[in-house]
Amino acid sequence: MLYSKKSKFFVLVMVCLFSIGSNNQLLAQESILDVGIRFQKNINLYWENGVSVQYSHKKIKPDQLYFGLSYVSSRLGTAINSNAIKQDNILFSTSWYFKKDKLFRPVSRLNLGYFIADYEASIFDVLPNTSMLFSPEIGVVYASKKVPLKAMIGLGYNLVTGDGTKGGGTVYPLFTQTTVSWTIFKK
């Protein structure tokens, strides 16, 4: 098979996003709600994929200061059709988008969240399967004013990790992420 199912799905999503409302004109100084998909890779471990929502309020540094919520899980990544550990992450984030009028914008983000692993067998019940998450992240976002689409790549570092005896053993420090989001509204 030349292309994987994930590749075909990604291309389908991108075509849909570009075709729906591609003529929308986005106005400045408005509240913004972006909804999208997030692909996250813990370096030397799992792919964790999920959804991401980002909101910028028109009265608090519009299109610069964003508040977000993301859910990523290995259930939607490496653990599909494999025996990889099923783990879920809920992240609350605050992001700052620099260079407001540029096509490529540097981004800094601070994530705070919660991790839980499902080891699935009672033999592992003695191992910790939860952890708080705290991670700074830097990246760059492509944000066109003509198409309500954003694509971000980022590099983050989990400051709270574990070794399996104290904290979850599968919370690795370094991760990369790609988020592709669609601006649902700008009001």
PEMOUR-V629679 format. One record per helix or strand. SS is the DSSP state (~ for helix, > for strand). FROM is the first residue (numbers start at 0). TO is the last residue. If there is no record, write none. Layout:
ss:SS from:FROM to:TO
ss:SS from:FROM to:TO
//
This chain:
ss:~ from:4 to:18
ss:> from:31 to:41
ss:> from:46 to:55
ss:> from:64 to:72
ss:~ from:73 to:75
ss:> from:85 to:96
ss:> from:103 to:117
ss:~ from:121 to:123
ss:> from:129 to:142
ss:> from:148 to:157
ss:> from:173 to:185
//
